[in-house]
Amino acid sequence: MKSKFSICWVLFLAIFVVLRDTPECLNACCPAFRDGAGFRIADQRILIAWDPQSKIEHFVREAAFRGPANDDSDFGFLVPSPTQPQIEESDASVFSALDQKIQPRIEVKDRWSVDPFPLVLSPFVLMETKVGSGLATDSAIAPALAVLENKKVAGYEVAVLKANDPNELIQWLKDNQYQARKDLEEWVVPYIEKGWVITAFKYDSSSKRTQVGTVRISFATENPVFPYRVPKDQFTEEGKGNLLKVFVVGPGRASGSLGQSPSNEAWTRGNLKFSMPLAPTEFEELIGAAVPSDQIKTDEPLWLTAWDDRTWPSSDKDLWFSFDLKAEAYQQVRTVTQDRSIYLPIDVLGLATLGTGLWVRRRRAQNGSNGQNAIG
């Protein structure tokens, strides 16, 4: 295993006001909300672009959360990372481009049949087409809680924190009137004990923006990772998961595993939708607005792999990715069947049959007459 880290992201500790009927799209996975409020993770789309040379992952997420109606409680999210991240505004329109790119390839197949019809009732023949579809299938003594950076990004106030004790983070939540619930405490302990940096996001009340934007957070990692692990109180019942759309760009066809060796297991919850190499121009067109091409400097071919996962959130392990440059490309195929008919004019066919019968009788009669003359 290249990495000694076990990263859990939870993008963001974004404290903001939730307006009724105005859902916000955020980048997060572990809600930390005000005591008495209840928020849950909803459908999400994520993009991970990993540079194999610099070992930098660029992580962009379009996320949604459900909260109580008429609830203006603040809530937020924690973002642990093994090193201090760089945070910039990104472009959420990337997900529309990615959705369009991974659409199934259309294959048209003809299915022929014979369709008799009376020619006298139709002055010309129309070819009818009926379309149906199917899928083919380093450490030094430091304060207990230190602020490494403050900045404003995309309508957020961002604080990058270094906590040496899980209790300090929990106390920070309490001091900011957030519920330090048991599941959150259990979730955060392993990350703080490993000395990761915590990034906190909150709504910038001084900003003139009416909505927060999409954020890209970049960090060093030997292997790309998605914060699949969530507190147990965020787990969904089996068969009632949200839709998680995962897009990964890297040096080959990507595959996922939950956890790291020796306790890792294959990620089988994702339904593979697409895995194909990208031309340099395609890379720029698809994700250039969200992850500038100069952030991915590699001579290796980059692939786009995509999955749909309808079971998330329901895991206590993070999702790690590896790549295989020699793997086969894959794209779903949608077969469109066109029912085509060979039209037979039954009236003309009947006349032809009648005419043929009369001709045969006439020939027989002529042959019989010729035979009698020959005998006479």
Summary of the structure (lengths in Angstrom):
residues: 376
radius of gyration: 32.3
end to end distance: 108.4
largest distance: 134.4
contacts: 1132
relative contact order: 0.23
helix: 20%
strand: 41%
